[in-house]
Amino acid sequence: MVNQIVVRIAAERIMSGGLNPKTEKTYVIDDVTNEDYKQAIEDYILANTEGV
């Protein structure tokens, strides 16, 4: 089970070009290693991006 708050925070950072707190580089979806979270973040981004 994924925590939706974590999903939202990660997705918002990815969409806004925010930093990955571990690497201090731009956060990208490939930084997420847990497949359940990766899928949930992708779904969140698709649901919250206009024109997609």
mmCIF file of the N, C-alpha and C atoms, coordinates in Angstrom:
data_MODEL
# 
_entry.id   MODEL 
# 
loop_
_atom_site.group_PDB 
_atom_site.id 
_atom_site.type_symbol 
_atom_site.label_atom_id 
_atom_site.label_alt_id 
_atom_site.label_comp_id 
_atom_site.label_asym_id 
_atom_site.label_entity_id 
_atom_site.label_seq_id 
_atom_site.pdbx_PDB_ins_code 
_atom_site.Cartn_x 
_atom_site.Cartn_y 
_atom_site.Cartn_z 
_atom_site.occupancy 
_atom_site.B_iso_or_equiv 
_atom_site.pdbx_formal_charge 
_atom_site.auth_seq_id 
_atom_site.auth_comp_id 
_atom_site.auth_asym_id 
_atom_site.auth_atom_id 
_atom_site.pdbx_PDB_model_num 
ATOM 1   N N  . MET A 1 1  ? 0.847  -1.177 0.000   1.00 0.00 ? 1  MET A N  1 
ATOM 2   C CA . MET A 1 1  ? 0.000  0.000  0.000   1.00 0.00 ? 1  MET A CA 1 
ATOM 3   C C  . MET A 1 1  ? 0.893  1.242  0.000   1.00 0.00 ? 1  MET A C  1 
ATOM 4   N N  . VAL A 1 2  ? 0.563  2.177  -0.857  1.00 0.00 ? 2  VAL A N  1 
ATOM 5   C CA . VAL A 1 2  ? 1.358  3.399  -0.964  1.00 0.00 ? 2  VAL A CA 1 
ATOM 6   C C  . VAL A 1 2  ? 0.705  4.524  -0.176  1.00 0.00 ? 2  VAL A C  1 
ATOM 7   N N  . ASN A 1 3  ? 1.522  5.407  0.329   1.00 0.00 ? 3  ASN A N  1 
ATOM 8   C CA . ASN A 1 3  ? 1.057  6.570  1.070   1.00 0.00 ? 3  ASN A CA 1 
ATOM 9   C C  . ASN A 1 3  ? 0.792  7.680  0.057   1.00 0.00 ? 3  ASN A C  1 
ATOM 10  N N  . GLN A 1 4  ? -0.441 8.114  -0.062  1.00 0.00 ? 4  GLN A N  1 
ATOM 11  C CA . GLN A 1 4  ? -0.821 9.106  -1.072  1.00 0.00 ? 4  GLN A CA 1 
ATOM 12  C C  . GLN A 1 4  ? -0.179 10.470 -0.833  1.00 0.00 ? 4  GLN A C  1 
ATOM 13  N N  . ILE A 1 5  ? 0.154  10.769 0.396   1.00 0.00 ? 5  ILE A N  1 
ATOM 14  C CA . ILE A 1 5  ? 0.835  12.033 0.684   1.00 0.00 ? 5  ILE A CA 1 
ATOM 15  C C  . ILE A 1 5  ? 2.242  12.002 0.098   1.00 0.00 ? 5  ILE A C  1 
ATOM 16  N N  . VAL A 1 6  ? 2.933  10.880 0.257   1.00 0.00 ? 6  VAL A N  1 
ATOM 17  C CA . VAL A 1 6  ? 4.268  10.722 -0.314  1.00 0.00 ? 6  VAL A CA 1 
ATOM 18  C C  . VAL A 1 6  ? 4.194  10.784 -1.830  1.00 0.00 ? 6  VAL A C  1 
ATOM 19  N N  . VAL A 1 7  ? 3.180  10.131 -2.401  1.00 0.00 ? 7  VAL A N  1 
ATOM 20  C CA . VAL A 1 7  ? 2.987  10.147 -3.854  1.00 0.00 ? 7  VAL A CA 1 
ATOM 21  C C  . VAL A 1 7  ? 2.799  11.578 -4.337  1.00 0.00 ? 7  VAL A C  1 
ATOM 22  N N  . ARG A 1 8  ? 1.939  12.334 -3.667  1.00 0.00 ? 8  ARG A N  1 
ATOM 23  C CA . ARG A 1 8  ? 1.667  13.714 -4.074  1.00 0.00 ? 8  ARG A CA 1 
ATOM 24  C C  . ARG A 1 8  ? 2.925  14.571 -3.989  1.00 0.00 ? 8  ARG A C  1 
ATOM 25  N N  . ILE A 1 9  ? 3.673  14.452 -2.902  1.00 0.00 ? 9  ILE A N  1 
ATOM 26  C CA . ILE A 1 9  ? 4.884  15.252 -2.721  1.00 0.00 ? 9  ILE A CA 1 
ATOM 27  C C  . ILE A 1 9  ? 5.904  14.927 -3.810  1.00 0.00 ? 9  ILE A C  1 
ATOM 28  N N  . ALA A 1 10 ? 6.136  13.655 -4.054  1.00 0.00 ? 10 ALA A N  1 
ATOM 29  C CA . ALA A 1 10 ? 7.108  13.256 -5.081  1.00 0.00 ? 10 ALA A CA 1 
ATOM 30  C C  . ALA A 1 10 ? 6.655  13.710 -6.461  1.00 0.00 ? 10 ALA A C  1 
ATOM 31  N N  . ALA A 1 11 ? 5.376  13.524 -6.777  1.00 0.00 ? 11 ALA A N  1 
ATOM 32  C CA . ALA A 1 11 ? 4.862  13.913 -8.088  1.00 0.00 ? 11 ALA A CA 1 
ATOM 33  C C  . ALA A 1 11 ? 4.950  15.422 -8.278  1.00 0.00 ? 11 ALA A C  1 
ATOM 34  N N  . GLU A 1 12 ? 4.634  16.184 -7.260  1.00 0.00 ? 12 GLU A N  1 
ATOM 35  C CA . GLU A 1 12 ? 4.716  17.642 -7.365  1.00 0.00 ? 12 GLU A CA 1 
ATOM 36  C C  . GLU A 1 12 ? 6.158  18.093 -7.584  1.00 0.00 ? 12 GLU A C  1 
ATOM 37  N N  . ARG A 1 13 ? 7.099  17.445 -6.912  1.00 0.00 ? 13 ARG A N  1 
ATOM 38  C CA . ARG A 1 13 ? 8.510  17.789 -7.115  1.00 0.00 ? 13 ARG A CA 1 
ATOM 39  C C  . ARG A 1 13 ? 8.944  17.459 -8.543  1.00 0.00 ? 13 ARG A C  1 
ATOM 40  N N  . ILE A 1 14 ? 8.521  16.316 -9.044  1.00 0.00 ? 14 ILE A N  1 
ATOM 41  C CA . ILE A 1 14 ? 8.883  15.923 -10.406 1.00 0.00 ? 14 ILE A CA 1 
ATOM 42  C C  . ILE A 1 14 ? 8.286  16.901 -11.409 1.00 0.00 ? 14 ILE A C  1 
ATOM 43  N N  . MET A 1 15 ? 7.009  17.242 -11.237 1.00 0.00 ? 15 MET A N  1 
ATOM 44  C CA . MET A 1 15 ? 6.335  18.124 -12.184 1.00 0.00 ? 15 MET A CA 1 
ATOM 45  C C  . MET A 1 15 ? 6.899  19.544 -12.155 1.00 0.00 ? 15 MET A C  1 
ATOM 46  N N  . SER A 1 16 ? 7.385  19.988 -11.004 1.00 0.00 ? 16 SER A N  1 
ATOM 47  C CA . SER A 1 16 ? 7.871  21.357 -10.892 1.00 0.00 ? 16 SER A CA 1 
ATOM 48  C C  . SER A 1 16 ? 9.379  21.476 -11.100 1.00 0.00 ? 16 SER A C  1 
ATOM 49  N N  . GLY A 1 17 ? 10.038 20.351 -11.325 1.00 0.00 ? 17 GLY A N  1 
ATOM 50  C CA . GLY A 1 17 ? 11.484 20.392 -11.504 1.00 0.00 ? 17 GLY A CA 1 
ATOM 51  C C  . GLY A 1 17 ? 12.242 20.566 -10.205 1.00 0.00 ? 17 GLY A C  1 
ATOM 52  N N  . GLY A 1 18 ? 11.624 20.121 -9.118  1.00 0.00 ? 18 GLY A N  1 
ATOM 53  C CA . GLY A 1 18 ? 12.252 20.248 -7.802  1.00 0.00 ? 18 GLY A CA 1 
ATOM 54  C C  . GLY A 1 18 ? 13.420 19.299 -7.624  1.00 0.00 ? 18 GLY A C  1 
ATOM 55  N N  . LEU A 1 19 ? 14.103 19.437 -6.499  1.00 0.00 ? 19 LEU A N  1 
ATOM 56  C CA . LEU A 1 19 ? 15.291 18.632 -6.236  1.00 0.00 ? 19 LEU A CA 1 
ATOM 57  C C  . LEU A 1 19 ? 14.955 17.344 -5.504  1.00 0.00 ? 19 LEU A C  1 
ATOM 58  N N  . ASN A 1 20 ? 15.718 16.313 -5.846  1.00 0.00 ? 20 ASN A N  1 
ATOM 59  C CA . ASN A 1 20 ? 15.670 15.054 -5.118  1.00 0.00 ? 20 ASN A CA 1 
ATOM 60  C C  . ASN A 1 20 ? 16.468 15.284 -3.838  1.00 0.00 ? 20 ASN A C  1 
ATOM 61  N N  . PRO A 1 21 ? 15.861 15.082 -2.670  1.00 0.00 ? 21 PRO A N  1 
ATOM 62  C CA . PRO A 1 21 ? 16.563 15.373 -1.420  1.00 0.00 ? 21 PRO A CA 1 
ATOM 63  C C  . PRO A 1 21 ? 17.797 14.495 -1.200  1.00 0.00 ? 21 PRO A C  1 
ATOM 64  N N  . LYS A 1 22 ? 17.857 13.326 -1.809  1.00 0.00 ? 22 LYS A N  1 
ATOM 65  C CA . LYS A 1 22 ? 19.018 12.446 -1.634  1.00 0.00 ? 22 LYS A CA 1 
ATOM 66  C C  . LYS A 1 22 ? 20.198 12.862 -2.504  1.00 0.00 ? 22 LYS A C  1 
ATOM 67  N N  . THR A 1 23 ? 19.930 13.257 -3.747  1.00 0.00 ? 23 THR A N  1 
ATOM 68  C CA . THR A 1 23 ? 21.015 13.532 -4.689  1.00 0.00 ? 23 THR A CA 1 
ATOM 69  C C  . THR A 1 23 ? 21.254 15.013 -4.924  1.00 0.00 ? 23 THR A C  1 
ATOM 70  N N  . GLU A 1 24 ? 20.309 15.860 -4.509  1.00 0.00 ? 24 GLU A N  1 
ATOM 71  C CA . GLU A 1 24 ? 20.375 17.303 -4.755  1.00 0.00 ? 24 GLU A CA 1 
ATOM 72  C C  . GLU A 1 24 ? 20.379 17.637 -6.248  1.00 0.00 ? 24 GLU A C  1 
ATOM 73  N N  . LYS A 1 25 ? 19.881 16.705 -7.064  1.00 0.00 ? 25 LYS A N  1 
ATOM 74  C CA . LYS A 1 25 ? 19.715 16.939 -8.501  1.00 0.00 ? 25 LYS A CA 1 
ATOM 75  C C  . LYS A 1 25 ? 18.226 16.989 -8.794  1.00 0.00 ? 25 LYS A C  1 
ATOM 76  N N  . THR A 1 26 ? 17.865 17.421 -9.999  1.00 0.00 ? 26 THR A N  1 
ATOM 77  C CA . THR A 1 26 ? 16.458 17.496 -10.382 1.00 0.00 ? 26 THR A CA 1 
ATOM 78  C C  . THR A 1 26 ? 15.813 16.126 -10.225 1.00 0.00 ? 26 THR A C  1 
ATOM 79  N N  . TYR A 1 27 ? 14.648 16.107 -9.580  1.00 0.00 ? 27 TYR A N  1 
ATOM 80  C CA . TYR A 1 27 ? 13.918 14.870 -9.313  1.00 0.00 ? 27 TYR A CA 1 
ATOM 81  C C  . TYR A 1 27 ? 13.257 14.386 -10.602 1.00 0.00 ? 27 TYR A C  1 
ATOM 82  N N  . VAL A 1 28 ? 13.504 13.139 -10.973 1.00 0.00 ? 28 VAL A N  1 
ATOM 83  C CA . VAL A 1 28 ? 12.884 12.517 -12.144 1.00 0.00 ? 28 VAL A CA 1 
ATOM 84  C C  . VAL A 1 28 ? 12.246 11.207 -11.718 1.00 0.00 ? 28 VAL A C  1 
ATOM 85  N N  . ILE A 1 29 ? 11.296 10.745 -12.519 1.00 0.00 ? 29 ILE A N  1 
ATOM 86  C CA . ILE A 1 29 ? 10.551 9.527  -12.171 1.00 0.00 ? 29 ILE A CA 1 
ATOM 87  C C  . ILE A 1 29 ? 11.479 8.316  -12.018 1.00 0.00 ? 29 ILE A C  1 
ATOM 88  N N  . ASP A 1 30 ? 12.581 8.295  -12.737 1.00 0.00 ? 30 ASP A N  1 
ATOM 89  C CA . ASP A 1 30 ? 13.515 7.166  -12.638 1.00 0.00 ? 30 ASP A CA 1 
ATOM 90  C C  . ASP A 1 30 ? 14.224 7.109  -11.287 1.00 0.00 ? 30 ASP A C  1 
ATOM 91  N N  . ASP A 1 31 ? 14.158 8.179  -10.497 1.00 0.00 ? 31 ASP A N  1 
ATOM 92  C CA . ASP A 1 31 ? 14.736 8.163  -9.154  1.00 0.00 ? 31 ASP A CA 1 
ATOM 93  C C  . ASP A 1 31 ? 13.914 7.296  -8.197  1.00 0.00 ? 31 ASP A C  1 
ATOM 94  N N  . VAL A 1 32 ? 12.663 7.019  -8.552  1.00 0.00 ? 32 VAL A N  1 
ATOM 95  C CA . VAL A 1 32 ? 11.787 6.210  -7.702  1.00 0.00 ? 32 VAL A CA 1 
ATOM 96  C C  . VAL A 1 32 ? 12.049 4.744  -8.012  1.00 0.00 ? 32 VAL A C  1 
ATOM 97  N N  . THR A 1 33 ? 12.498 3.990  -7.014  1.00 0.00 ? 33 THR A N  1 
ATOM 98  C CA . THR A 1 33 ? 12.865 2.592  -7.247  1.00 0.00 ? 33 THR A CA 1 
ATOM 99  C C  . THR A 1 33 ? 11.752 1.615  -6.902  1.00 0.00 ? 33 THR A C  1 
ATOM 100 N N  . ASN A 1 34 ? 10.842 1.999  -6.032  1.00 0.00 ? 34 ASN A N  1 
ATOM 101 C CA . ASN A 1 34 ? 9.731  1.125  -5.662  1.00 0.00 ? 34 ASN A CA 1 
ATOM 102 C C  . ASN A 1 34 ? 8.679  1.177  -6.771  1.00 0.00 ? 34 ASN A C  1 
ATOM 103 N N  . GLU A 1 35 ? 8.390  0.023  -7.366  1.00 0.00 ? 35 GLU A N  1 
ATOM 104 C CA . GLU A 1 35 ? 7.482  -0.039 -8.516  1.00 0.00 ? 35 GLU A CA 1 
ATOM 105 C C  . GLU A 1 35 ? 6.061  0.414  -8.178  1.00 0.00 ? 35 GLU A C  1 
ATOM 106 N N  . ASP A 1 36 ? 5.586  0.118  -6.970  1.00 0.00 ? 36 ASP A N  1 
ATOM 107 C CA . ASP A 1 36 ? 4.242  0.543  -6.568  1.00 0.00 ? 36 ASP A CA 1 
ATOM 108 C C  . ASP A 1 36 ? 4.158  2.070  -6.497  1.00 0.00 ? 36 ASP A C  1 
ATOM 109 N N  . TYR A 1 37 ? 5.185  2.678  -5.902  1.00 0.00 ? 37 TYR A N  1 
ATOM 110 C CA . TYR A 1 37 ? 5.206  4.135  -5.821  1.00 0.00 ? 37 TYR A CA 1 
ATOM 111 C C  . TYR A 1 37 ? 5.401  4.761  -7.189  1.00 0.00 ? 37 TYR A C  1 
ATOM 112 N N  . LYS A 1 38 ? 6.253  4.163  -8.003  1.00 0.00 ? 38 LYS A N  1 
ATOM 113 C CA . LYS A 1 38 ? 6.501  4.699  -9.341  1.00 0.00 ? 38 LYS A CA 1 
ATOM 114 C C  . LYS A 1 38 ? 5.199  4.737  -10.138 1.00 0.00 ? 38 LYS A C  1 
ATOM 115 N N  . GLN A 1 39 ? 4.428  3.649  -10.077 1.00 0.00 ? 39 GLN A N  1 
ATOM 116 C CA . GLN A 1 39 ? 3.158  3.590  -10.798 1.00 0.00 ? 39 GLN A CA 1 
ATOM 117 C C  . GLN A 1 39 ? 2.165  4.607  -10.240 1.00 0.00 ? 39 GLN A C  1 
ATOM 118 N N  . ALA A 1 40 ? 2.109  4.735  -8.930  1.00 0.00 ? 40 ALA A N  1 
ATOM 119 C CA . ALA A 1 40 ? 1.196  5.684  -8.305  1.00 0.00 ? 40 ALA A CA 1 
ATOM 120 C C  . ALA A 1 40 ? 1.571  7.121  -8.664  1.00 0.00 ? 40 ALA A C  1 
ATOM 121 N N  . ILE A 1 41 ? 2.856  7.414  -8.721  1.00 0.00 ? 41 ILE A N  1 
ATOM 122 C CA . ILE A 1 41 ? 3.315  8.760  -9.090  1.00 0.00 ? 41 ILE A CA 1 
ATOM 123 C C  . ILE A 1 41 ? 2.990  9.038  -10.545 1.00 0.00 ? 41 ILE A C  1 
ATOM 124 N N  . GLU A 1 42 ? 3.229  8.064  -11.424 1.00 0.00 ? 42 GLU A N  1 
ATOM 125 C CA . GLU A 1 42 ? 2.882  8.239  -12.837 1.00 0.00 ? 42 GLU A CA 1 
ATOM 126 C C  . GLU A 1 42 ? 1.391  8.503  -13.002 1.00 0.00 ? 42 GLU A C  1 
ATOM 127 N N  . ASP A 1 43 ? 0.570  7.747  -12.286 1.00 0.00 ? 43 ASP A N  1 
ATOM 128 C CA . ASP A 1 43 ? -0.881 7.934  -12.352 1.00 0.00 ? 43 ASP A CA 1 
ATOM 129 C C  . ASP A 1 43 ? -1.271 9.325  -11.856 1.00 0.00 ? 43 ASP A C  1 
ATOM 130 N N  . TYR A 1 44 ? -0.650 9.773  -10.767 1.00 0.00 ? 44 TYR A N  1 
ATOM 131 C CA . TYR A 1 44 ? -0.941 11.105 -10.223 1.00 0.00 ? 44 TYR A CA 1 
ATOM 132 C C  . TYR A 1 44 ? -0.577 12.176 -11.238 1.00 0.00 ? 44 TYR A C  1 
ATOM 133 N N  . ILE A 1 45 ? 0.587  12.049 -11.848 1.00 0.00 ? 45 ILE A N  1 
ATOM 134 C CA . ILE A 1 45 ? 1.023  13.040 -12.831 1.00 0.00 ? 45 ILE A CA 1 
ATOM 135 C C  . ILE A 1 45 ? 0.080  13.074 -14.012 1.00 0.00 ? 45 ILE A C  1 
ATOM 136 N N  . LEU A 1 46 ? -0.320 11.927 -14.512 1.00 0.00 ? 46 LEU A N  1 
ATOM 137 C CA . LEU A 1 46 ? -1.258 11.880 -15.637 1.00 0.00 ? 46 LEU A CA 1 
ATOM 138 C C  . LEU A 1 46 ? -2.605 12.494 -15.274 1.00 0.00 ? 46 LEU A C  1 
ATOM 139 N N  . ALA A 1 47 ? -3.062 12.234 -14.065 1.00 0.00 ? 47 ALA A N  1 
ATOM 140 C CA . ALA A 1 47 ? -4.366 12.746 -13.635 1.00 0.00 ? 47 ALA A CA 1 
ATOM 141 C C  . ALA A 1 47 ? -4.344 14.253 -13.365 1.00 0.00 ? 47 ALA A C  1 
ATOM 142 N N  . ASN A 1 48 ? -3.161 14.790 -13.073 1.00 0.00 ? 48 ASN A N  1 
ATOM 143 C CA . ASN A 1 48 ? -3.074 16.205 -12.682 1.00 0.00 ? 48 ASN A CA 1 
ATOM 144 C C  . ASN A 1 48 ? -2.317 17.071 -13.683 1.00 0.00 ? 48 ASN A C  1 
ATOM 145 N N  . THR A 1 49 ? -2.157 16.590 -14.888 1.00 0.00 ? 49 THR A N  1 
ATOM 146 C CA . THR A 1 49 ? -1.527 17.378 -15.950 1.00 0.00 ? 49 THR A CA 1 
ATOM 147 C C  . THR A 1 49 ? -2.557 17.687 -17.018 1.00 0.00 ? 49 THR A C  1 
ATOM 148 N N  . GLU A 1 50 ? -2.720 18.958 -17.310 1.00 0.00 ? 50 GLU A N  1 
ATOM 149 C CA . GLU A 1 50 ? -3.683 19.353 -18.328 1.00 0.00 ? 50 GLU A CA 1 
ATOM 150 C C  . GLU A 1 50 ? -3.200 18.921 -19.714 1.00 0.00 ? 50 GLU A C  1 
ATOM 151 N N  . GLY A 1 51 ? -4.140 18.527 -20.545 1.00 0.00 ? 51 GLY A N  1 
ATOM 152 C CA . GLY A 1 51 ? -3.827 18.181 -21.918 1.00 0.00 ? 51 GLY A CA 1 
ATOM 153 C C  . GLY A 1 51 ? -3.258 16.796 -22.113 1.00 0.00 ? 51 GLY A C  1 
ATOM 154 N N  . VAL A 1 52 ? -3.254 15.985 -21.063 1.00 0.00 ? 52 VAL A N  1 
ATOM 155 C CA . VAL A 1 52 ? -2.734 14.612 -21.185 1.00 0.00 ? 52 VAL A CA 1 
ATOM 156 C C  . VAL A 1 52 ? -3.893 13.661 -21.122 1.00 0.00 ? 52 VAL A C  1 
# 
